[in-house]
Amino acid sequence: MSDRFIKIEDVETMVSLKKSAIYDWIKAGSFPRQYKLGKASRWKESEIVDWMNAQVQRSA
């Protein structure tokens, strides 16, 4: 998979969580941090996919 930066709306869709929950999990150290690109916040898609895979492994 080629890596790309994605917006919070894309992250919300991928993980089925609202923005407020995502930021709460970031503060708790339980979710990948965003990258600041100028004024914009973006996430690396690969880091979100890795996080999702880790959640599946924990529940298995």
Secondary structure, DSSP 8 states (H G I E B T S, - for coil): ----EE-HHHHHHHHT--HHHHHHHHHTT-S---EEETTEEEEEHHHHHHHHHHHHHHH-
